[in-house]
C-alpha cells in the first residue's frame, strides 16, 4: 500500500504561483511514477503532469505544459508541482497518484495506470 498526501493549496490571486507537494509513504517500492491531476467543480478529471522517480523523465498535458513544472525529490519521497500564471479556471482540487509507468498513464490519455490516490488539495484562484 502507498499513502499519498497533497499539500500547498489555498487561495491565490490571478497571476500568482503555487507549489504543491505530494508526499508518499508506505510501500514506496510499489510505484515508479507520480502523476498530478485536477478536478474542477462540475468538470471531468484532468491530467496535468507525470514524472518517473528513477530518472526524472517528465510528461505534461498540452494544456498545462507552458505553465507547470513537476519535480521529484526521491530522498524525501516527494513530488512537487509548480503552476505559474494562475487563472480563475485553474480553481480545482489537485490530486497526485502513484503509478507504475508514466507511459501507461499518458498513452491512455490520463485515464489508466494510476494505482493509488491522495485526497487532494484545494486551489482557489480569485481576487
C-alpha positions, 0 to 999 in steps of 0.5 A: 500500500502507498499513502499519498498526501497533497499539500500547498493549496489555498487561495491565490490571486490571478497571476500568482504561483503555487507549489504543491507537494505530494508526499508518499509513504508506505510501500514506496517500492510499489510505484515508479511514477507520480502523476498530478491531476485536477478536478474542477467543480462540475468538470471531468478529471484532468491530467496535468503532469507525470514524472518517473522517480528513477530518472526524472523523465517528465510528461505534461498535458498540452494544456498545462505544459507552458505553465507547470513544472513537476519535480521529484525529490526521491530522498524525501519521497516527494513530488512537487508541482509548480503552476505559474500564471494562475487563472480563475479556471485553474480553481480545482482540487489537485490530486497526485497518484502513484503509478507504475509507468508514466507511459501507461498513464499518458498513452491512455490519455490520463485515464489508466495506470494510476494505482493509488490516490491522495485526497487532494488539495484545494486551489482557489484562484480569485481576487 
